């Protein structure tokens, strides 16, 4: 039996998705049920009339990371956790910092020194114990691991606790509901740690188990940047797990993860759905970011823009068919990455007129 059409599973925030022994432990800032936008203008131009974008840039913290933080911090509060620690490329740390502030939990956040300034500012202004590391997220993870062992703090690292994935799972639930329980043919996901892709796969499998969707499963696509593509390399070699990617670097900083802890789960989801893994260049990402803004009015993050570049490649290769329903996941707002937009704006004198283009 399927639910009534339009019933919002996540109404009032992702944290409401779970049941708490005491409602006072629920920590929510109104995250969840983000729009699924039909990109009809852009889709028609590139030959994909059924192209959609799930926009996670409009929720608290400006990224999908709020979903995991809402459930993870709520559960931490319920368990009486007083302090937690986590490594981050920026957005996860920012999200967990603001939810911890609301919950009254001390957050220790470590991120690479090259992380976007806005995410650093979010951590600082939310009162987190915030540190930069002269290295990558893998180096931040080592520092957090030592601190957790020494001080006994909760380890909120990716897949080191089970609740973040339950929050991110709600993206999959929402996509199914928003498409009237008829799943799309393809879902493209910008993949760093990959928890969002793992969560979407988990959600769809659970919906299948309770009979709310049929046997069809979307083909899941892990999208990475060419400058850091361990999942893509493992997929090309048909391996069950990835190898550490040396000298990782990309403008899509959120997916600069040289070796994801859950890489085997990402690859399992890709293999089991008949999906694939695709790498795109930084130049393609920046062009796609500008294109989707100009055609659809959506200023999305470079990680999300990578999915448009991947969709074009897969369409050109014939892997995606023109008639198929394709969903791109935009994981955050472009406002967090002002440096990705480089424009020269002419300055007018007070007595000058606007020239006609």
C-alpha positions in Angstrom: 0.0 0.0 0.0 1.4 3.4 -1.0 1.0 6.6 1.0 -1.4 9.2 -0.2 0.0 11.5 -2.8 1.6 14.6 -1.4 2.1 13.3 2.1 5.3 14.9 3.4 7.3 12.2 5.2 9.7 14.8 6.6 7.3 17.6 7.5 8.8 20.1 9.9 12.4 19.0 9.5 14.5 16.0 8.9 14.8 15.4 12.7 11.1 14.7 12.7 11.7 11.7 10.5 12.9 9.8 13.6 11.1 9.0 16.8 12.6 10.3 20.0 12.0 9.0 23.5 11.7 12.6 24.5 10.7 15.3 22.0 12.9 17.8 23.9 15.9 16.0 22.4 14.9 16.7 18.8 17.2 19.3 17.2 15.8 20.8 14.0 16.2 24.0 12.2 13.6 23.3 9.5 15.7 21.2 7.2 14.2 18.8 4.6 11.7 18.6 1.7 13.8 20.6 -0.7 12.4 21.3 -4.2 12.8 19.0 -7.1 13.1 21.4 -10.0 12.3 20.5 -13.6 15.2 22.1 -15.6 13.1 22.3 -18.8 15.0 25.0 -20.6 18.5 23.6 -20.0 17.2 20.0 -20.4 15.6 20.8 -23.8 18.8 22.5 -25.0 21.1 19.5 -24.2 18.6 16.8 -25.2 17.3 15.7 -21.9 13.7 17.1 -21.6 13.2 15.1 -18.4 16.1 16.7 -16.4 15.5 17.5 -12.8 17.6 19.0 -10.0 17.1 18.3 -6.3 18.2 21.6 -4.7 19.8 21.2 -1.2 21.1 24.7 -1.2 18.1 26.3 0.4 18.1 24.5 3.8 19.8 25.6 7.0 23.6 25.8 6.6 23.0 26.0 2.9 23.9 22.3 2.2 22.5 18.8 2.5 24.8 18.3 5.5 22.0 19.7 7.7 20.1 16.5 7.2 22.8 14.3 8.8 23.5 16.9 11.5 19.8 17.1 12.5 19.5 13.4 13.2 23.1 12.9 14.4 23.0 15.8 16.9 19.5 14.9 18.0 20.6 11.4 18.9 23.8 12.7 20.6 21.6 14.9 22.8 19.3 12.0 23.6 22.3 9.9 24.6 23.7 12.7 26.8 26.8 13.5 24.7 28.6 16.6 25.9 31.2 16.9 23.2 31.9 15.6 19.8 34.6 15.9 17.2 34.8 15.6 13.4 37.1 16.2 10.4 35.5 18.1 7.5 36.1 19.7 4.2 33.9 22.5 5.4 30.2 22.1 5.0 29.7 19.1 7.4 31.6 21.0 10.1 29.6 24.1 9.5 26.3 22.1 9.8 27.3 20.2 12.9 28.6 23.3 14.5 25.3 25.2 14.2 23.2 22.2 15.3 25.5 21.5 18.2 25.1 25.2 19.2 21.3 24.7 19.3 21.7 21.5 21.3 24.2 22.8 23.8 26.9 20.3 22.7 30.5 21.3 22.4 31.9 20.7 18.9 35.5 20.2 18.0 35.9 20.8 14.3 39.1 20.3 12.2 39.2 21.2 8.5 41.9 21.7 5.8 43.5 25.1 5.7 42.3 25.5 2.1 38.6 25.1 3.0 36.2 27.8 1.8 36.3 30.9 4.1 32.5 30.9 4.5 32.4 27.4 6.1 35.3 28.4 8.4 33.3 31.4 9.5 30.2 29.4 10.2 32.1 27.1 12.5 33.7 30.0 14.3 30.6 32.1 14.7 28.6 29.1 16.0 31.1 28.8 18.9 32.8 25.5 17.8 36.3 24.7 19.0 37.6 25.2 15.5 41.0 24.3 14.0 42.6 24.2 10.6 45.2 21.6 9.5 47.9 22.2 6.9 46.8 19.2 4.9 43.7 17.3 3.5 40.6 15.9 5.2 42.5 12.7 5.7 45.0 14.6 7.9 42.1 16.2 9.8 40.7 12.7 10.4 44.0 11.5 12.0 43.9 14.5 14.4 40.3 13.9 15.3 41.0 10.2 15.8 43.8 10.9 18.3 41.6 13.4 20.2 38.7 11.0 20.4 40.9 8.3 21.8 42.5 10.7 24.3 39.4 12.6 25.5 36.5 10.1 24.9 34.5 12.6 22.8 31.9 11.2 20.4 33.4 10.6 17.0 31.2 12.2 14.4 33.4 11.4 11.4 31.8 10.1 8.3 30.3 6.6 8.9 31.8 6.5 12.4 28.3 6.8 13.9 25.1 5.5 12.3 22.8 8.5 12.5 24.2 10.9 9.9 23.3 8.4 7.1 19.7 8.2 8.5 19.4 11.9 8.0 20.8 11.9 4.5 18.6 9.0 3.6 15.7 11.4 3.6 16.9 12.7 0.2 16.0 9.4 -1.3 12.6 9.3 0.4 11.8 12.8 -0.8 12.8 12.1 -4.4 10.5 9.1 -4.4 7.6 11.1 -2.9 8.1 14.0 -5.2 8.0 11.8 -8.3 4.7 10.2 -7.1 6.5 7.0 -6.1 7.8 6.4 -9.6 11.5 6.5 -9.3 13.7 8.2 -11.9 15.9 6.3 -14.3 19.2 7.9 -13.2 20.3 9.8 -10.1 23.7 11.6 -10.3 25.4 12.4 -7.0 28.6 14.4 -6.4 30.7 12.0 -4.4 33.4 12.7 -1.9 32.7 10.6 1.3 29.6 9.3 -0.5 27.3 9.2 2.5 24.5 10.9 0.6 24.6 8.3 -2.2 24.8 5.5 0.3 21.8 7.0 2.1 19.7 7.4 -1.1 20.4 3.8 -2.0 19.4 2.7 1.6 16.2 4.7 1.4 15.2 3.2 -1.9 15.9 -0.3 -0.8 13.7 0.2 2.3 10.9 1.7 0.2 11.1 -1.4 -2.0 10.9 -3.6 1.1 7.7 -2.0 2.3 6.2 -2.0 -1.1 6.0 1.8 -1.7 8.0 1.6 -4.9 8.3 -1.2 -7.4 11.3 -3.3 -8.5 12.8 -0.6 -10.6 15.9 1.0 -9.1 17.5 4.2 -10.4 20.9 3.8 -11.8 23.1 5.6 -9.3 26.0 7.6 -10.7 29.0 8.7 -8.5 30.3 11.9 -9.9 33.8 13.0 -9.0 36.3 15.7 -10.1 39.2 14.6 -12.3 41.6 15.9 -9.7 40.3 13.5 -7.0 38.6 10.5 -8.5 39.4 7.4 -6.4 35.8 6.0 -6.8 35.9 6.5 -10.6 39.3 4.7 -10.8 38.0 1.8 -8.7 34.9 1.5 -10.8 36.9 1.5 -14.0 39.0 -1.4 -12.6 35.9 -3.2 -11.3 37.3 -3.2 -7.7 35.2 -3.4 -4.5 37.1 -0.5 -2.9 39.3 2.4 -3.8 42.9 3.3 -3.3 44.2 6.6 -1.8 44.3 9.4 -4.3 47.6 11.3 -4.1 47.8 15.0 -4.6 44.1 15.5 -4.6 42.9 18.9 -5.8 39.7 20.3 -7.3 37.7 23.5 -7.3 34.8 21.4 -6.0 36.4 21.3 -2.6 33.6 19.4 -0.9 34.4 16.2 -2.9 38.1 16.4 -2.3 38.2 13.1 -0.4 41.3 11.0 -1.3 40.0 7.8 0.3 36.4 7.5 1.6 35.8 5.3 4.6 32.6 4.0 2.9 34.0 3.7 -0.6 33.0 0.0 -0.7 29.4 1.0 0.1 29.4 3.6 -2.6 30.7 1.1 -5.2 28.2 -1.5 -4.0 25.4 0.9 -4.6 26.7 1.8 -8.0 27.3 -1.8 -9.1 24.0 -3.1 -7.7 21.9 -0.5 -9.5 23.7 -0.8 -12.9 25.1 2.6 -12.3 28.6 4.0 -13.0 31.2 6.5 -11.8 32.3 9.5 -13.9 35.0 12.1 -13.5 34.8 15.7 -14.9 37.4 18.4 -15.1 37.4 21.6 -13.1 36.8 23.6 -16.3 33.7 21.5 -17.1 32.4 22.1 -13.6 32.8 25.9 -13.7 31.2 26.0 -17.2 28.3 23.9 -15.9 27.9 26.1 -12.8 27.5 29.2 -15.0 25.3 27.4 -17.5 22.7 26.3 -15.0 22.6 29.7 -13.4 22.1 31.4 -16.8 19.5 28.9 -18.1 17.6 28.0 -14.9 18.4 30.8 -12.4 20.0 28.4 -10.0 23.3 29.4 -8.4 24.5 26.0 -7.2 27.8 24.8 -5.7 30.6 23.4 -7.9 30.0 19.9 -6.5 26.4 20.0 -7.8 27.4 21.5 -11.1 29.7 18.5 -11.6 26.5 16.4 -12.0 25.4 18.4 -15.1 28.8 17.9 -16.7 28.5 14.2 -16.0 25.0 14.0 -17.4 26.2 15.6 -20.6 29.0 13.1 -21.0 26.8 10.1 -20.3 24.2 11.4 -22.8 26.9 11.8 -25.4 28.1 8.3 -24.8 24.6 6.9 -25.1 24.6 5.6 -21.5 21.8 8.0 -20.7 18.9 8.0 -23.2 17.2 11.2 -24.2 13.8 10.0 -22.9 15.0 9.0 -19.5 14.1 10.9 -16.2 17.4 12.1 -14.8 17.8 13.7 -11.3 20.9 15.7 -10.4 21.7 16.3 -6.8 22.9 19.8 -5.9 24.4 19.5 -2.5 24.7 23.1 -1.6 24.3 26.8 -2.5 26.8 28.5 -4.8 26.8 31.4 -2.3 29.3 29.4 -0.3 31.8 29.4 -3.1 32.0 33.1 -4.3 35.5 32.5 -5.6 34.2 30.1 -8.3 32.6 33.1 -10.1 35.1 35.3 -11.9 33.6 38.2 -13.7 34.7 41.7 -14.8 31.9 44.2 -14.3 32.1 47.5 -16.2 31.8 50.7 -14.1 29.6 53.5 -15.3 30.0 57.2 -14.5 26.9 59.0 -13.2 26.3 60.6 -16.6 26.8 57.5 -18.6 24.0 55.3 -20.0 23.7 51.6 -20.1 25.0 50.4 -23.5 22.6 48.2 -25.5 23.9 44.7 -25.8 
